[in-house]
Amino acid sequence: MFAQLYIFRGGFTRHAAQLIVPSTMRDLIYLVDKSLVRRTSNGRYSIHPLVAQFIADQAKDKDELAERHCRYYLEWVVEHAAELNDYHARGVLEQFRIDLENIRAAWQYAVAHQLLELGRRAVGALGEFYDYSGLLQPALDIFAAALSHVQDAAWRGALYVECAYFYVRVAQFDRAAHAVAQARVLNQALGDAVLQARIEYTNGLVLVRRGDYALAPECLERAQRLAEKALRHDIVAKALLARALVYRMQGNASATIQVAENALDLSRQIGNRRLEGRALSDLGYYLLMSSKQDRAGVLLARALEIRQSMGDPWGEAATAGNLVALYAGQARYQAALDLQERVLALCQEVGDRSSYCLALGNLGVLWLDIGDVGRGEQLANKTFALATELNLRWGELSALICMSNAQFERGTWESAARVAQQALASAEKSQALPEQALAGLILSQALSAQDQFQVALEVCRKANACARQVDDPVLECELAVEQVYLVWQCGDLELARQQVEGVLERLRQVTPSNQLAWFRMCWQLYQVLRACGDARADELLLKTQRILETQAAQITEPTLREIFLNNPAHRVILKATDR
């Protein structure tokens, strides 16, 4: 029995030894007593690597033993994969990490000896274990290596899909698209409905991450239909969540929320807690962007609880990033900064460079919101460079918007207008309506600051048309304020007076998540009301000042409070109030 223990890598359990070697408890106790086997603090057993190498060199009939080892560990992976989506997730992930060397050796044996039936069953389950453990590049390594040996079409098709998915995760989109194409060709002969659903879903992910929002919906809808016929409700829920993101980028807020709610309901029906956590997180973010902060906060807190309890670092990072936006809207800047640093650390931990890029950009936006324009612009430049390297169009677009906003706040208006124009062109190419409206707003403000009021008004009206399609009340309010301000600057005081009532009503109904935008809107409306001789001008100014000082008082960290109060948009309000 002792002569066969070399087969284990990184230790083994009593159960594994009994079934693979085989052995009895008495055998193991005897070997421990003789110091030939060591028992570790967690109840596992191991032998010294030099001893293992020595007995391996002397061993005979290695293949029979290696196949028992292979089947034991890969069957364990297949059997326990379902537990990754329920309350046992943390435990099975921990066991997977402990036995990773054994599992990797088992997989390599199955590939080398073409154990077709076992390999086909294990590939998807193994991919999930690697994914949820944050082992993205190691997963690519084993699956890409397997493609050099596996000849079976069904197994190869599944391997290509796994490779495509992990290429998406590490932001290698060209390779992902190639792997999808290879899987599609193989499945034309196989006609496997589940494999085709996974192909369409993964292709949809490639399109979404690249920013091809016009092509992604059709692909994801095909994936959903195929998955429904094959009764793969987990793929249906994933496709729904990806579709919700596309609708968000296309500016259809009502469809975004409805589809995300459908995904949440389905994930609960099938008892998939991992998907439930993801759906709660996505839905919470969409509600937050629709100014429904209270419900968003409840859903995001629940999502974070689920994802942390399951040991899901990538999911925790995604939900924590959404909570950062909530904290920033509440002027809880130190909490937001601390949490965003945690998000960056988690993204680095799992090796997800595309998520890290977006998180870096969000940190820049946060510093800009606080009032540190220099730091916000520096992070935006870093984000743009990384997004360009990764060919991450959405990351480039977000960085351009942040850069143009920072340059506007710094007073370099020509540069701000140039970058905003670049962002607008990128948003139009991607058909991302919210970003078209936002880039148009910044471009309008930059032109206005250069006294190009008529051109700015035309840009603002186009952006306003985009915002109305987006169904984003906050963005609509910002653009409505900008438009009435420009109407006044263009000399039509009577029209501005007519429009200001509706704008004031909108301002009372929304709670912007971006404090900088809120104070800028109030300042612009104050100037219009004052020009109209409206007594409410001073009332609005004093109310804005009280809100600003209240929020400053809530910032407990002195340095952040000083940065917040020294923001140019905030200083101008305080000086006007003094006068």
C-alpha positions, 0 to 999 in steps of 0.5 A: 500500500505504501508503495502506491502513495506516490500518486498523490500530489500535495497530500490526501485524505483518508477517504481518497487513500481508501478508494485509490490505493486502497488502504485501511485506517490501521494502515495509515496509523501504522505508517504515521507511527513509523514516520513514513507518512505525516498527518497534518493539522487539518486531518490530511496525510502527506509523504515527503516529496523525495520519498514519493519520488523514490517509490514512484521510480520503483513502482509497477502498473502505474497506469491502473493506479493513475486511472483510479486517481484520475477518476476519483478526483474528476468524479469529485469535481463533477459531483460537487459542482452543483454545490458551488451555487448553494450554501456549501459553496465556500466549503467545496471551493476550499476543498478544491483549492486544497486538492488542486494539485491532485485535480490538475494531475487527474485532468492531465491524465484524462486528457493524455489517455483520452478518457472521453466520457469522463473528460466531457462531463468534467470540463464544464464543472472544472471550469466553474471551480476554476472560475469561482476560485479566481484562477483565470489564467490557470484555467486557460493554461489547462484548457488550451493545453488540452486542445493540443491532445483531445481529438473528440469533437464534443470534448473539443467543442466544450474546451473551446467554449471554456477557453472563450469564456476565460479569454473574455475574463482576462480581456483577450477578446480576439482570442475569445472570438476565435475560440467561439468560432471554432466551437461553432464550427464543431457544433454544426456537425454535433448539433448539441443544443446545450453547447450551442446555447453556451456558444451563443451566450459566450459570443454575447459576452464578447460583444458586450465587453467589446461594446458592440451593443447593436449585435449583442442582443440578438446573440443573447436572445438566441442563447436564451431560446436555446437554453430554455428548450434544453431546460438549462435555466442557469444559462437563461438567467445569465443571458437575461443579466447580459441582456439587461446590461445591453439595455442599460447601455442602450438607454432603455431603463424600464427594460433593463430593470424588468429583465434584471428582475426576471433574472432574479426571479428565475435564479430564486426559482432554481435555487441558484444562490450565486446567480441570485447574488449577481442578479441582486447586485445588477438590479441594485445598480440599475435602481441606483442609476434610476434614483431609487436609492433606498431599494437599491441599498437594500438589494446591494447589501443582500447581494454583498452578504450572499457573495461574501458568504459563498467565497466569491471574490469576483462577485464581491468586487462587482457588488462592492463597486456598486455600493461605492456609487451609493456611498458617493451619492450619500457623501460618504466619501471615506467609506466609498474610497476604502471600499473602492480600494478593496474592489481593486485588490479583489480584481487583482486577486482574481486576475480580471484585468477588464474589471480592474480597468473599470474599477480604476476608472470609477476611482477616478470618478470618485476623486473627481466627485470629491473635488480632487481634479488632479487625482481624478484626471491622473486615474482617468489617464491610467484607465484610458491607457489600460483600456486601450491596451486591452481593447476595452471600448467601454473602458476607453469611453468611461475614461474619456468622459472622466478626462473631459470632466476633469479638464472642464473642472480645471478650466482647460475648456478647449481641451475638455471640449476636444476630449468630450467630442472624442467621447461623444464619437465613441459613444455614438459608434457603440450606440451607448445612449447614456454616454452620448447624453453625458458626453454631450452635456460635458461638451455643451458645458465646455463650449458654454465656458468659451462663450460659444452659447449657440453651438453649446445649445445645439449640442445640449438639445441633441444630448437632451433627446438622447437622455429622454430615450434613456429614461434617466431622470437625473441625466434629463434634469442635468440637461434640462438645467443646462438647456435653460441656462444656455437659452438665457445666455443666448439672450432669450430671457422670456423663454428661459423664464417659461422653462425654469418652472418645469426645471425647478419641479424636476430638480425637486423630484430627483436626487443626483448620485453625483454631488458635483452635478447637483451643486452645478445645477443649483448654481446655474438655476440661481443665475437664471432666476436672478437674471429674471428678477425672481425672488426664489434665486436667493432662496435656492442659493441659501438652500444649496449652501445649507446642503453643501455645508451639511454634506461637508460636515458629514465628511469626518476625514479633515483632508477630504472635507477640505478638498470637498469645500475647495472644489471650484463649483462649491467655492463659487456657491459659498462666495455668492452666499457671503455676498 
